[in-house]
């Protein structure tokens, strides 16, 4: 009986670990300038199903993401951020969306 309990516990721990395995942390370069950009970039990423964390660094222009690989992928996140008006290293934002930003958010020269 004790062996059965130990086997059951081992299976539970293995199952819990396999859930964590699907989560990854990746970075993506995203253009922006100010606090409004930061909020827009992070909020857009966090609205995507599977994204559990998003932190944009305005100095390095790098967005650090935590997400579930079973629910989304980096390309999907990049496209959503570009759709919100911010160029990424993978996708360019639509000019009309970008041009609607306040001047403090316009990073293109």
Phi, psi and omega in degrees: 000321180296322179294320178298318179297317179295320178296317178299316180295320178298318178296321178296316180295318179297319179296319179296320179292325181292334176292320181289330183300330181286350181267137180227160174239126179222163178242154181215130178283128181226129180282143178177172184229320194235186179296326176294321176299313180305311181297316181297314181297309183295316181295320178300314180297316184292339178286346182280129179302126180106341178277123182252348179199143178209124180223116181260132178257113182294335179284312181270345184066022181257132176258119177265125185240143169240126181206162181270116182297338179283343184250333181204174178221164184301322180298321179295318180295316179301315180296321179294319179293320177295322178296330178281354174113005182246127176294140173241175177293345182253331187222146178258137179290150175296135182300322180296319178292312180302315183293342178279352180292154170295158184304327182292345181260355185274106184264345179283141181259000000 
